[in-house]
Amino acid sequence: MSLVVMVTIPPERAHDVARTLVTERLAGSVNVVGGMHSVYRWQGEVAEDPESLLLIKTTGERYPELEARIRSLHPYEVPEIIALQFDRALPEFQSWLRDALQDRR
């Protein structure tokens, strides 16, 4: 099972978190989408902040470790981590993703 995991994060943290996830083979790739402005409810108030969106490609097998690592790196008390399963993708991409997540130690 392949996943795209969406995570919103402060822009100044986005690149470092993306690079860490790929370096640690928890993600095959991460797209950093900048220039977002989020409006949300937090602790009874409406809040607004600039954010970046991480689009993380991984597998269901790696997801538990990925989620734990995001939580450890993320500055928010309750980070937005949403995983979407996909079953249709270019077969070569699926193969590349599985290979990119293989532990090379």
C-alpha positions in Angstrom: 0.0 0.0 0.0 1.3 3.4 -1.0 0.5 6.6 0.8 0.6 10.4 0.3 0.9 12.0 3.7 0.0 15.6 4.0 1.5 17.7 6.8 1.2 21.4 7.4 4.2 23.0 9.1 5.7 26.4 9.7 7.7 27.5 6.6 11.0 27.8 8.4 10.9 24.1 9.5 9.6 22.6 6.2 12.9 22.0 4.4 14.7 20.5 7.4 11.8 18.1 8.2 11.5 17.1 4.5 15.2 16.4 4.2 15.3 14.4 7.5 12.4 12.1 6.4 14.0 11.3 3.1 17.5 10.9 4.6 16.1 8.4 7.2 14.2 6.5 4.4 10.9 7.2 5.9 9.8 9.0 2.7 10.8 8.3 -0.9 10.2 12.0 -1.7 8.7 15.1 -0.1 7.3 18.0 -2.0 7.4 21.3 -0.1 4.5 23.6 -1.1 5.1 27.1 0.3 3.0 30.2 0.3 0.0 28.8 2.2 -2.1 30.7 4.6 -4.1 28.6 7.1 -7.2 29.6 9.0 -8.2 27.2 11.8 -9.7 26.9 15.2 -7.4 26.4 18.2 -8.3 26.4 21.8 -11.6 28.1 21.1 -10.2 30.9 19.0 -9.8 31.4 15.2 -6.2 31.5 14.3 -4.3 32.3 11.1 -0.7 31.5 10.2 1.6 31.1 7.2 2.4 27.5 6.6 4.0 25.1 4.1 2.5 21.8 3.1 4.6 18.7 2.9 3.4 16.1 0.4 5.2 12.9 1.6 5.3 9.7 -0.4 5.7 6.5 1.6 4.3 3.1 2.2 1.9 1.7 4.7 4.7 -0.3 6.2 6.8 2.8 6.9 3.8 4.9 8.1 4.1 4.2 11.9 7.7 5.2 12.0 7.1 8.2 9.7 4.2 9.5 11.9 6.3 9.1 15.1 9.2 10.9 13.5 7.1 13.8 12.3 5.6 14.1 15.8 9.1 14.3 17.2 10.3 17.0 14.8 7.1 19.0 14.5 6.7 22.2 16.7 2.9 21.9 17.0 1.2 20.3 19.9 -1.2 18.6 17.5 0.3 18.4 14.0 -1.9 17.9 11.0 -0.9 14.5 9.7 -3.3 13.1 7.1 -2.5 9.9 5.1 -4.2 9.1 1.9 -3.9 5.7 0.4 -3.4 5.4 -3.4 -3.6 2.3 -5.5 -3.1 3.8 -8.9 0.2 5.3 -9.9 2.8 4.8 -12.6 4.2 1.2 -12.0 7.7 2.5 -12.4 7.0 5.1 -9.7 5.6 2.5 -7.3 8.7 0.4 -7.9 11.0 3.4 -7.3 9.2 4.3 -4.1 9.6 0.8 -2.7 13.3 0.8 -3.6 13.8 4.3 -2.2 12.5 3.1 1.2 14.7 0.1 1.5 17.1 0.1 4.4 20.7 0.1 2.9 22.6 -0.5 6.2 
